[in-house]
Amino acid sequence: MPKTTHAELVFHTLRYVTETLAEGDIHSVLDLGFRLDQIARLERFTLRDLYHISQVRTHFMDISVDPACFDRVLDHMERNKRHDALQNELIRLRAPLAMMRAFFGMTNAEYAARRKLLGMTGTGIGRPPAPSEDDEQRVWKAWQANAHHPVEARYLHVGQTTGVPLNTVWALIRSWEATGLLPAKQSDDASKVVRLKTNEQ
């Protein structure tokens, strides 16, 4: 392998070029500034050729960055990281597959793989435990207190603040929606909910 920073840059760039040509994408290589006759020669390069040309001290390569485009790439990466972190935390709080499928389109295999990565194999599977009356009251209050959050974050905050597993929270919210105590689709009319809850007490 090349030993200097410049040699490594040349080696890996030209290796990318030869792999791109092997995939039949000549236009991407032309966009880098190579001529057609040079591309024809690059198509015949071996790893040994790449090594030798990377050792040439002449600097024939200039790498540039589009700052605005790179900002968009960085923003996209950060959104993905936050998205993954949210999913991981929901699963740690025992979010059921049905929730992860509804919010993120997660498949059975993806759910099982994520649980395994989080060291949760064999835990929290099956029907959630029946909540106590105290659990129900705490979930109810936390659900109303976090109404301003998007629904995924709302479940996250409820799980974090109450300590009630999210598979139980999910089952409670769904049952309250089914009975009309909560409007469907996790959107709520606070005055109606408070009135109904008060009448029960």
C-alpha positions in Angstrom: 0.0 0.0 0.0 1.1 3.6 -0.6 2.9 5.1 2.4 2.3 8.9 2.1 -1.0 10.8 2.4 -0.8 12.0 -1.2 0.0 8.5 -2.4 -3.0 7.1 -0.5 -5.3 9.7 -2.0 -4.2 8.9 -5.5 -4.4 5.1 -4.9 -7.9 5.1 -3.5 -9.2 7.7 -6.0 -7.9 5.7 -8.9 -9.2 2.5 -7.4 -12.6 4.1 -7.2 -12.3 5.1 -10.8 -11.4 1.6 -12.0 -14.3 0.1 -10.0 -16.7 2.7 -11.4 -15.5 1.8 -14.9 -16.0 -1.9 -14.2 -19.6 -1.0 -13.3 -20.0 0.7 -16.7 -20.3 4.2 -15.3 -18.1 6.1 -17.8 -20.0 9.4 -17.3 -18.9 9.7 -13.6 -15.3 9.2 -14.6 -15.6 11.8 -17.4 -17.0 14.2 -14.8 -13.7 13.9 -12.8 -11.8 15.3 -15.8 -10.4 12.2 -17.5 -10.4 12.0 -21.3 -11.8 9.1 -23.2 -8.4 7.9 -24.3 -7.2 8.0 -20.6 -10.3 6.1 -19.6 -9.5 3.4 -22.1 -6.0 3.0 -20.4 -7.5 3.1 -16.9 -9.8 0.2 -17.8 -6.7 -2.0 -18.2 -5.2 -1.0 -14.9 -4.2 -3.7 -12.4 -3.6 -3.2 -8.6 0.1 -3.1 -9.3 -0.4 -0.3 -11.8 -2.4 1.6 -9.2 0.4 1.2 -6.7 3.1 2.4 -9.1 1.2 5.4 -10.3 0.3 6.4 -6.7 4.1 6.6 -6.0 4.7 9.3 -8.7 5.5 12.5 -7.0 3.9 14.7 -9.6 0.6 16.1 -8.2 -1.8 15.6 -11.0 -4.9 15.3 -8.8 -6.9 18.1 -7.1 -9.8 17.3 -4.8 -12.4 19.9 -4.1 -15.6 20.0 -2.0 -19.0 21.7 -2.7 -19.5 23.2 0.8 -23.3 23.8 0.4 -23.8 20.2 -0.9 -21.7 18.9 2.0 -23.8 20.8 4.5 -26.9 19.0 3.2 -25.1 15.7 3.4 -24.1 16.4 7.0 -27.6 17.5 7.9 -29.0 14.3 6.4 -26.5 12.2 8.4 -27.4 14.0 11.6 -31.1 13.4 11.0 -30.5 9.7 10.4 -28.4 9.5 13.6 -31.2 11.1 15.6 -33.7 8.8 13.9 -31.7 5.7 14.8 -31.1 6.9 18.4 -34.9 7.5 18.8 -35.6 4.0 17.6 -33.0 2.4 19.8 -34.3 4.2 22.9 -37.9 3.2 22.1 -36.9 -0.4 21.8 -34.9 -0.2 25.1 -38.1 1.0 26.7 -39.8 -2.1 25.4 -41.6 -0.7 22.4 -43.5 -3.5 20.7 -43.0 -4.5 17.1 -46.5 -3.1 16.2 -45.4 0.3 17.4 -42.1 0.2 15.5 -43.9 -1.0 12.4 -46.5 1.7 12.6 -44.1 4.6 13.2 -41.0 3.5 11.2 -42.1 0.6 8.9 -39.8 -1.7 10.8 -40.0 -5.4 9.7 -39.9 -8.4 12.0 -36.3 -9.1 10.9 -35.2 -5.5 11.5 -36.9 -5.4 14.9 -35.2 -8.7 15.9 -31.8 -7.5 14.7 -32.1 -4.2 16.5 -33.1 -5.9 19.7 -30.2 -8.2 19.4 -27.7 -5.3 18.9 -29.1 -3.7 22.0 -28.7 -6.9 24.0 -32.4 -7.5 24.4 -32.7 -11.0 22.9 -35.4 -12.9 24.7 -36.8 -10.0 26.8 -40.1 -8.3 26.5 -41.6 -10.7 24.0 -45.2 -11.5 24.1 -48.3 -10.0 25.7 -47.5 -7.0 27.9 -48.2 -7.3 31.6 -51.5 -5.9 32.8 -50.9 -2.4 34.2 -51.8 -1.4 37.7 -54.2 1.4 38.4 -51.3 3.5 39.4 -49.5 2.7 36.1 -52.7 3.8 34.2 -52.9 7.1 36.1 -49.3 7.9 35.5 -49.4 7.0 31.8 -52.6 9.1 31.4 -51.1 12.2 33.0 -47.8 11.8 31.2 -49.6 11.3 27.9 -51.5 14.6 28.3 -48.5 16.4 29.5 -46.6 15.5 26.4 -49.3 16.3 23.8 -47.1 19.0 22.2 -44.6 16.3 21.0 -44.7 14.3 17.8 -46.3 11.0 18.6 -43.0 9.0 18.5 -41.4 11.4 21.0 -44.6 11.4 23.0 -44.3 7.7 23.6 -40.6 8.2 24.4 -41.2 10.8 27.1 -44.1 8.8 28.6 -41.9 5.7 28.9 -39.0 7.7 30.4 -41.1 9.6 32.9 -43.4 6.8 34.1 -41.1 3.8 33.9 -44.0 1.8 32.4 -42.8 -0.4 29.6 -43.8 0.9 26.2 -45.5 -2.3 25.2 -47.9 -1.6 28.1 -48.2 2.0 27.2 -48.9 1.1 23.6 -51.7 -1.3 24.7 -53.2 1.3 27.0 -53.3 4.1 24.4 -54.8 1.7 21.8 -57.5 0.6 24.3 -58.3 4.2 25.2 -58.7 5.0 21.6 -60.8 2.0 20.9 -63.2 2.9 23.7 -63.3 6.6 22.6 -61.6 7.9 25.7 -58.8 9.2 23.4 -59.4 10.3 19.8 -57.8 7.9 17.3 -54.4 8.4 15.7 -52.8 9.7 18.9 -54.3 13.2 18.5 -56.4 14.3 21.4 -59.0 16.8 22.4 -57.8 17.7 25.9 -61.0 19.1 27.2 -63.0 16.0 26.3 -60.4 13.7 27.8 -60.2 15.5 31.0 -64.0 15.6 31.3 -64.3 11.9 30.7 -61.6 11.1 33.1 -63.1 13.3 35.8 -66.5 11.7 35.5 -64.9 8.2 36.0 -63.3 9.4 39.3 
